[in-house]
Amino acid sequence: MYFCGMISTLPSYDEARIAVRDGKDAKAFFNLGLLYAKGIGVKQNNVLAQYFSKKALDLGCEEAKEYVGIAYESGEIAFPTQIKRMLGNAEEASPETIAALRKRIEIERKAKNYGYLSVLREQLPAFYPEYDKEKAMDDILNGRDTLDADILFATSTSDNRSEIYVEKQDRLLQQLYAPVEAQNVSWDEMDDDILEVEAAELLECMRNITVAYKAICHQFNIREQDFLTPESLKTLPCIKISDLLLLRYQGLRCLLSIKDVNPIICDKFLNNLCKDDELLDICESIKEQDLQMLLISFVELNLDIDAIEIKSLRLLRGYRRGYLESLADHINVFVTRLKGLGLDLNLPVYTKETLPQIEL
């Protein structure tokens, strides 16, 4: 742990309490927060640990700024939870606190960990008061990589908290399926029946979007935006999480490109992108068949993507925590399905000891 080396230099609990009495010593507040966090000389209390760490942060304590990220990185506490606790009441937070926490959030945004921003959707206005939704829609529609576009994209689904560590998820899947890839199987000839349920549903949803979107663009003379076709999305032996991220982005861009064909899209649908139930209710009120199909499929697309991403993220977390049996079970299920097709595969029954070599 990052703070283990500091424990031996901490004052006693009584000394720390005395040191914070004048309310001006930032390091004193942080020391007291650490004592509560570790339960040294006092009963462990995470609420008070966060309270005194926040006070230290407000007073400009550099260690407290680091603490915002370190507890998250160590796995001790989830990053969004840490931010929420350190922020407290956004209206009462000092500019220094907002600035320090925004730096931490920016690290995740620039790393494309959109899932974290999604969880923090209610807190984001405190960190990004300059955010402009109209500009964000225009940026996404025109393919501009901007802060506004990132925020809208991150908060455009009800729950995409699994959309983190995309590159590491991809590397894990690539290494896990490496022995299967080496079998030189012709994936293009595989039937959809070999797919997991979530992947098969995703492809059907993509087909529905493609048909409805083309019809709407033709009817209203709208230039079609790029959208991955079921044939171009590599699904076997696994779907890349980065491809799912691109697919979700393209789906949102397609939606924005037809936002003016019906006032319901701008007035209701785009204002409720994070509320699946309300979106489906809105869809039921639409009479145009193609538009209704597109909007329903847009909601289902995000749900299908999230379901696949959740499985991948669970594998990554299992690997990090040493739960290798879950990875072995996952690859064995897929290999069993392939062998059920009569393929002569030179693959073992995997155990945690015989897993493909994985390095992240």
N, C-alpha and C positions, 0 to 999 in steps of 0.2 A: 504493500500500500504506500502511496505517495507520502502520507503524513506520519508513517511509522518512525522515521528518523527524527521527527520533531517531538515525539512523546517524552523523550528523556529530558528535553529542555523546557518542558511546560512547568509553570508555577503550580503550587498546590491549589486546591479548590478555594480555600480560604483566601489565599493571596490573590487569586484571580478575581474573586468577588470584591475585594478591597480596591483592586486596580481599576475596576469599571465604574466606581462611584462618581467620579467627576464627569463621566459621560463623554470624554474627549479622546481617550486613548484607543485608537482603532485596533491595535494589536492585542490590547487587553480583552476587548470584546471577542476577538477571534479565538484567543486562548481559552476563554470560558466556554465558547461554543464547542471547541474541540474536546474539552473535558466532558461536557454533556454528551457529545457524540460517541465518545469512547467509554463513557462510564467510569472515568478515573476520579476517585475521591468523592464521587456522587453517583446516584442512580442514573443510568443511561436514560436520556430523554431527547428524542429526535426533534420534537417540537421546539424545545428551548435551544437545542443546538442550532437549528435553522434560524431562530429568532436572533441569537447573539451573532451568528455569522452574517446575517443580513445587516445588523447594526454596524459590524466591522466593515462590510462592503460599502455602506453609505458613507463611512468616514474615510474611505479610500485605502483600506488595507489590501495590499497586493496579494497576500496569501488567500484572503477571502475571495478575491477574483478568481484565483486558480481553483478554489474549492468548488466553484460552480460547475467546473468541468470534470474535476478529478473523481469525485464520487460516482459520476456517471460512467466515466471510462473504466473504472474498476469493477463496474457491475453492481456496486453497492446500492445504487438507486437509479431509477430511470431518468434519463435526461429531461424530458418534459416535466416530470414531477419535481425534479430539482429546480428547474426554472420557476415553476409556479410557487414553490415554497420560498425561494429567494426573492421573488417579486412581491409576494403578499398582495396588498391592495394597490393596483396599478396607479390609482389616482393619488396615493400617498407616497409612492416610491420616489426617491430622489432622482434627479437627472443622472447622477453618477451610477446609481444602481441600474437604471435603464440602459445607460451606455455600456456598462460592463456586461450585462446580460445579452445585449444585442450582439456584441462581439462574439459571444459563445454561440448564439443562434446562427450568426452569419457563417460560422465554420460549417455547420450542418447544411445550411442552404447551398453554399458553394460546392459542397460534396454531394449535392443532389439527394440528400436524405430527406425527401419530401414528407415522409411519414411523420417525422418529428414536428414539422411545421403544421401538419394537419391536426395533430393532437393539441397544438397550441393555438388553434384558430381563434379562440376567444381572447387570447392575450396579445396576438400579433398587432392590433391597432396601437398598443402602447409602445411597441418597438418600431413600428413603421407607420408613423402618422402621415407620411407623404404618399402612401399607397393610393393609387388611382385605378379603380376597377375598369373604367372605360379605356384607359391607356393599356391596362393589362390585356383586355380582350383584343385590342388592336395589335398589340405586340405578338400575342399568340397567333392571331390570324395571319400575320405577316412574317412569322418565324423569327422574331427578335428574341434574343436571349437576355432578358432584363429581370431586374428585381420584381417589378410588378407582375410580369408573366409567371415567375416562379411562385409568388404568393397565391395568385389565382389558381394556378395548376395544382399546387399543394393542397388547397382547400376546396377543390372541385368535386370531391367525393365524400361520402358519409364517413368512411373509415378506411384509410390507406396507411395505417400505422406500420404495416409490414414493409413499406417501401423505404427501407433503410439498408445501408451496406450492400447496394446493388452489385457493385463490382465483386465483393467478397462472396455474395450468393452465387454469382455466375461462375467464379473460380471453383467454388465447392462443387457445384453441379458438374462442371467440366471434368474435374478430377475424379469425381465419384463415378461418372459414366464412361471414363476413358477406356476401361476394358471392353465395354459393350461397343463403343465406337470402333475399337480395333478389330472387331469381328467382320468388318467390311459388309455389313448388312445394307441392302438397298432400301433405305427408309422411304423413298418416294413411292415404292410399290406397296407400302403398308396401308391397310385399311384403317378407317377411323376407329374400328372396334378395339384396336390395340391401345388406344389412348385412355388415360384416366378420365373419369366422368367430367371433371372440371375442364379439362382441355377440349374434350368433345363438345361440351356446351359452349365454350368460348368460340370455337370454329363456327358453330351454327349461328351464334350471335353476330359474328363478323359477316357472315353471308347475308343475314337480314339487313344489317346496316348498309352493306354495299348496294343491295337492290333498292332499298328505300331512298338512300342518298342520291344515287344516280337519277332516279325518277324525279326527285324534287329539283335537283340541279337542272335537269332537262326542262321541266315545267316552267321554272322561273329564270332560265337563262343565266345560271350561276356557274362560275368557273369551279370545277371540282378540285378539292384539296386531296393531297395524297392520303391514302389509307391502305394499310397492309391488307393484302388478300389472304384468304385461308391457305392458298397454294404457296404464297411467299413466306409465310410464317413457319419457321422450322420448329416443329413440335416434337420430333423424335430424335434421339432418345429422351430429350427433355426440352422444355422451352426456356430460353434465356430470359432472365428477369429484366435485363436491359431492353429486350424486344417488347416485353409487356409494357415497360415504361413508355417506349416510343408509341406503341399502339394506343395507350390511354391518351397520350398527348395528341395524336392524330385524330382520335375520336372527338376530343374537345374542340379541336380546330375545325373539324367538319361541322360540328354543332354551331360554332360561332359564324361559320360562313353562310348559314341559312337562317340566322337569327331574325332577319327582317321579313321573312315570308309570313309570319303570323305573330301578332303582338303578344300572344301567350308566352312565347319563348323568352322575350326580354322582360316582360312584366312579371312573370311568375317562375318559369323554369330556371332561368339563369340566376335567380335570387334564392333558389332553394337547392343548389347543387349538392349540399351536404345532408339532405334530408330525403332518403330514398322513398319512404312511404308517401311523403307529400308530392314527390315527383311523379310517382305512379298514379296518384289521385288526379294530378294535372293531366296526365296522359289520357285518362278515361274521359276527360271533358273535350278532347279534340276529335273533330269529326273526320278530318282528312286522313285517309287510311295510311298513306305513305308517311306522313309526318308523325302520326301516332306510332307507327312501327319503328321509325327512326328513334324517337325519344324513348320508347320503352326499351329498345335494344341498347341505347346509350347507357341507361341505368343498369341493365343486365351485364353489359360489357364490363363496367367497373366492378360489379359484384363478382363476376367470373375471374377477372384479373386478380382481385384481392384474395380469392380463395386459393389460387395457385401460388401467389406470393407468400401467403401464410404458411403453406406447406414447406416452401423453400426456406423461409426464415427459421422455421422450427428445426430444420435439418442443420442450419448454420449454428443455431444456439445449442443444439444437442452436441455438435462437434466441439464447440468451445467449452462446454461443461463436461466433456468426456463421456457423454452418453452415446457411445459408438454403436450400441446395439440397434438404435433407431435408424442409423444410416445403413447398417447391414440389412435390416428388415426391408427398408425402402428399396434398395437395389435388388434384393432377392425377389420381391413381388414383381418387379418389372421383368427380370430375367425369366421368371416362371411364366409370365404371359407370352414372352417371345418363344420359349420352348414349347408352349401349348400350340403354337402355329406350326410346329414340326421343324423348326430351325435347329440345325446341328451346331450348337454353340459350345465352344470350349471354355466354359465358365464354371467356377466352383459354386457351392452354396456358401455365401459370405458370412463370416462372423466378425466380431470386433477385432479379432487378431489377424484376419486375412483381408481386411478392407483394402481397396486401392489406396496407394499412398496419397495423403492429402496434406498439403502445406498452404497456409494462408498468410 
